[in-house]
Amino acid sequence: MANYVKIYVSVLIITFMISSMAYAVSNITRNNDIEVAIEEMERANYFTFVMLINMVPSDLFQGGVTFLVPSDESLSRITMPPNNVTDLLLRHSIPSPLLFDHLLHLPTNSMLPTSNPELMVKVFNSGRMGLFLGNVRIVSPNVCTHGDSVRCHGIDRVLNVDDEQYGPTSSISCPRIVAPIPAPAPSLAPPGLVPTFDPPQSETSSGGTPHVGLELAFMSYLWVLYSISVSLV
């Protein structure tokens, strides 16, 4: 019986050691992937977001992650207390490494979880040039691709959250693209209601006009006078 207990304890110790080693190796791999992703973001000029990542503990993101990276200009326009850095990073990340082609398979109105378990974003997908996650559009896909567990995509603005609606069921709605409404076609009036217009009479019609008759009479009178004067001569 004692031998069985010793074997059981030995198996537990070995299992614990293997699990600890695997966890340490995964942490090293994940940290290396984040470092690689940071270098890729720096090459793409996302320096402010890199600074925010360096401000939080290295174990904030467990497992794979996809960062939604606003530009330096977008981040410079917001006011953010130091204690909100973690919240901003969790809001701008998805707990799975997703390439842009993976995101393109998401249908419109589907909900995508963020690293903040209380927040999801709504997807609006109209193709490569119109993929919205919440109120932001992906403008620079696949910025980070070299690591196995980290992906990142550049977005056109900071992902906003209404504090009053922030809660377990909250979501960020994407902007709707509304097509212009065509102007209504003009209605055709019934034939009986269509106004009719009489064409103006031509001055060369067979009936003639009064002023033409007067001119002819006056010319005839002049011709008679001329004939009389000739005969007298």
C-alpha positions in Angstrom: 0.0 0.0 0.0 2.8 2.4 0.9 4.4 1.7 -2.5 1.2 2.7 -4.3 1.1 6.0 -2.3 4.7 6.8 -3.2 4.0 6.1 -6.9 0.8 8.3 -6.8 2.7 11.1 -5.1 5.6 10.8 -7.6 3.1 11.0 -10.5 1.5 14.1 -9.0 4.9 15.8 -8.6 6.0 15.0 -12.1 2.6 16.2 -13.5 2.9 19.4 -11.6 6.5 20.0 -12.8 5.5 19.3 -16.5 2.6 21.7 -16.2 4.8 24.3 -14.7 7.4 23.9 -17.3 4.8 24.1 -20.1 3.2 27.2 -18.6 6.7 28.8 -18.3 7.5 27.9 -21.9 4.1 29.3 -23.1 4.7 32.5 -21.2 8.2 32.9 -22.8 6.7 32.2 -26.3 3.9 34.6 -25.7 6.2 37.3 -24.4 8.5 36.8 -27.4 5.5 37.1 -29.8 4.4 40.3 -28.1 8.0 41.7 -28.5 8.0 40.7 -32.1 4.6 42.4 -32.5 5.9 45.5 -30.8 8.7 45.7 -33.3 6.2 45.3 -36.2 4.0 48.1 -34.8 7.0 50.4 -34.4 7.9 49.8 -38.0 4.3 50.8 -38.9 4.6 54.0 -36.8 2.2 53.0 -34.0 4.5 54.3 -31.3 1.8 55.5 -28.9 0.1 52.1 -28.7 3.4 50.4 -28.2 4.1 52.8 -25.2 0.7 51.8 -23.7 1.6 48.1 -24.0 4.9 48.7 -22.2 3.0 50.4 -19.4 1.0 47.3 -18.3 2.2 44.0 -16.9 3.5 41.5 -19.5 1.0 38.8 -18.3 -2.0 41.0 -19.0 -2.8 39.1 -22.2 -3.1 35.3 -21.7 -3.0 33.2 -24.8 -3.4 34.5 -28.3 -4.5 38.1 -28.9 -5.4 40.4 -31.8 -4.7 44.1 -31.2 -6.8 46.8 -32.9 -4.3 49.7 -33.1 -5.3 53.3 -33.4 -2.9 55.8 -34.9 -0.7 58.1 -32.8 -2.9 61.0 -34.1 -6.1 59.4 -32.9 -4.7 58.6 -29.5 -3.4 62.1 -29.1 -6.9 63.4 -29.3 -8.3 61.6 -26.2 -7.9 62.3 -22.5 -7.0 59.1 -20.6 -6.0 58.8 -17.0 -3.1 56.5 -16.3 -5.4 53.9 -14.6 -7.4 53.6 -17.8 -4.5 52.2 -19.9 -5.4 48.6 -19.1 -9.1 49.2 -19.9 -8.1 50.8 -23.3 -5.8 47.9 -24.2 -8.4 45.3 -23.3 -11.0 47.2 -25.3 -8.7 47.3 -28.3 -7.9 43.6 -28.3 -9.6 40.4 -29.2 -8.7 37.2 -27.2 -7.6 35.2 -30.3 -5.0 35.7 -33.0 -7.0 36.6 -36.1 -5.7 37.6 -39.5 -7.7 40.0 -41.7 -8.9 37.1 -43.8 -10.4 35.5 -40.7 -12.3 38.7 -39.8 -13.6 39.0 -43.4 -15.6 35.8 -42.8 -17.6 37.4 -39.9 -21.1 38.3 -41.1 -22.7 41.7 -40.5 -24.4 42.1 -37.1 -22.4 39.3 -35.5 -20.9 40.1 -32.1 -17.1 39.8 -31.6 -15.8 39.6 -28.0 -13.0 41.8 -26.8 -10.4 41.0 -24.1 -12.7 42.8 -21.7 -15.3 40.1 -20.9 -18.0 42.7 -20.4 -17.7 44.2 -23.8 -18.4 43.0 -27.3 -18.3 44.8 -30.7 -20.8 44.5 -33.5 -19.4 43.6 -37.0 -20.4 45.5 -40.1 -18.8 43.7 -43.1 -19.0 45.2 -46.6 -15.7 43.8 -47.9 -12.0 44.6 -47.6 -12.5 48.4 -47.7 -15.5 48.4 -45.3 -14.9 46.1 -42.4 -16.1 47.9 -39.2 -15.7 46.6 -35.6 -17.9 48.8 -33.5 -17.3 52.4 -34.6 -13.9 51.8 -36.1 -12.8 50.6 -39.5 -9.7 48.5 -40.2 -7.5 50.5 -42.5 -4.1 48.7 -42.2 -4.7 45.0 -42.0 -2.1 42.5 -40.9 0.4 44.8 -39.3 1.6 42.0 -37.0 2.0 38.6 -38.6 5.4 37.1 -37.6 4.5 35.8 -34.2 2.3 32.7 -33.6 0.0 34.1 -31.0 -0.2 37.9 -31.7 -1.9 39.7 -34.6 -2.7 43.4 -35.0 -4.5 45.6 -37.4 -4.5 49.4 -37.8 -7.8 51.2 -37.2 -9.0 54.7 -38.2 -9.9 55.9 -34.7 -10.2 55.1 -31.0 -12.9 52.6 -30.1 -15.4 54.6 -28.0 -17.6 53.3 -25.2 -20.5 55.1 -23.7 -19.9 54.9 -19.9 -23.6 55.0 -19.2 -24.1 51.8 -21.2 -21.0 50.1 -20.1 -22.0 46.8 -18.6 -22.4 43.0 -19.2 -24.8 43.4 -22.1 -23.2 46.5 -23.7 -21.9 46.6 -27.2 -20.5 49.2 -29.6 -22.7 49.6 -32.6 -21.0 50.1 -36.0 -21.9 53.1 -38.2 -24.5 52.3 -40.8 -23.7 53.1 -44.4 -27.0 54.4 -45.9 -27.5 54.4 -49.6 -28.9 57.6 -51.1 -32.7 57.4 -51.6 -33.5 57.8 -55.3 -35.9 60.6 -56.3 -39.4 59.4 -57.1 -40.2 59.1 -60.8 -42.7 61.8 -62.0 -46.3 60.5 -62.1 -48.0 60.5 -65.4 -51.4 62.2 -65.5 -54.3 60.5 -67.2 -54.8 61.4 -70.9 -58.0 63.4 -70.1 -56.1 65.6 -67.7 -53.1 66.5 -69.9 -53.4 70.1 -71.0 -53.5 70.7 -74.7 -51.9 73.6 -76.6 -53.1 74.8 -80.0 -50.1 75.5 -82.3 -49.8 79.1 -83.5 -51.2 79.8 -87.0 -48.5 80.2 -89.7 -48.3 83.6 -91.4 -48.1 81.8 -94.7 -51.4 80.0 -94.3 -53.9 80.0 -97.2 -56.3 82.4 -95.4 -53.6 85.1 -95.2 -53.5 87.8 -92.5 -55.1 91.3 -92.5 -51.9 93.3 -92.9 -50.9 91.4 -96.0 -54.2 92.3 -97.7 -53.7 96.0 -96.9 -50.3 95.9 -98.5 -51.6 94.4 -101.7 -54.4 97.0 -101.9 -51.9 99.8 -101.4 -49.6 98.5 -104.2 -52.5 98.2 -106.6 -53.5 101.8 -105.9 -49.9 103.0 -106.6 -49.9 101.0 -109.9 -53.1 102.7 -111.0 -51.7 106.1 -110.3 -48.6 105.3 -112.2 -50.5 104.1 -115.2 -52.6 107.3 -115.3 -49.5 109.5 -115.1 -47.9 107.6 -118.0 -51.0 108.0 -120.2 -51.1 111.8 -119.6 -47.6 112.1 -120.7 
